[in-house]
Amino acid sequence: MMEQPDRPPSRDHPSTGFRPSGRQIVAGIISLLLVIFIATNTIQVEISFIVTSVTMPLWLVLAVTAGLGVLIGMGLGARRTKRKYMNPG
């Protein structure tokens, strides 16, 4: 009988487990710091828009701003990925 050559375990193999990339680790740390920052800023603030002003909790303003930043970043990332595959080279 022929012996099987040593192969590295596949990514689907259960013994390898999840290994986060450096980018995922940095994103996790930034997300944790952002949540702590939002949770510690609970005062009421006056927010001025173009023609009006509203008073709301600072944590809500920070959370909405962070959410919009994530959505814009995801949109730009998807656009860059699409452009990369549409124009290889």
N, C-alpha and C positions, 0 to 999 in steps of 0.2 A: 504494500500500500504506500502511496505517496503522502508525504507529510505536507500539511498546509503551511505556506510561508507566514511568518509573523506579520499581522496586519494591525495597524493602529485601530483602536475601537472607533466605531462610527459615532456620529453626533447623536444618533437616536438610541444609543446603548444606555441603559439605565444607570450603569455604574459611573458614567462620566459626570452626571449632574449638571447644574446650571452654572456657567461661568460668565459673569457680567464683564462687558468690555470696559475699558477706561472711560469712554464717553458716557456709558450708563452709570458708572460709579460717580462721576462728576455731576451728572444730572440729578442723581439721587441726593447727593450732599447739598446741592443748590436748592432742590425742592424742600428738603428738611429745614434748611435755614430760612427759606421763604415762609414756610408754615409757622415757624417759631416767631419770625418777625411780624407776620400778620396777627398771630394770636396775642402778642404783647402790645399791640396798638389798637386799643378799644375806645378811644375818646371820640366824641362827636366833632366833626369838622365841617366847615362851610366850603362847598365846592362851587366855583364859578364857571359856568359854561359861557357860551358866546353871549346869550341875551338874558340868562337867568342864573340864580344861585339856589342851591339846595343844601340842607344840613343832613348829614348821614354819618354813620360810624366809619372811622378810618379803616377798620379791618375790611369792610365791604368794598371801599374804594380800591384798596390794595389787592384784594382777591379778584375783583373784576379786571383791574389793570393787568395782573399776572395772567389771568385766563385769556385776555385778548392778545397778550404777547405770545402765549403758547400757540394760539390759533394762527396768528400771523406767521410765526416761525414754522409751523407745520405746513402752511400754504406755500411759503417760499421754498421749503425743503422739497415738497412734492413737485413744484415747478422746476427746480433745478434737476431733480431726478428725471423728470419727463424730458427735459431738454437734453440731458446726457444720453438718454437712450434714443432720442429722435435724431441726434447728430453725433454718431460715434466718431471718435478720432480726434 
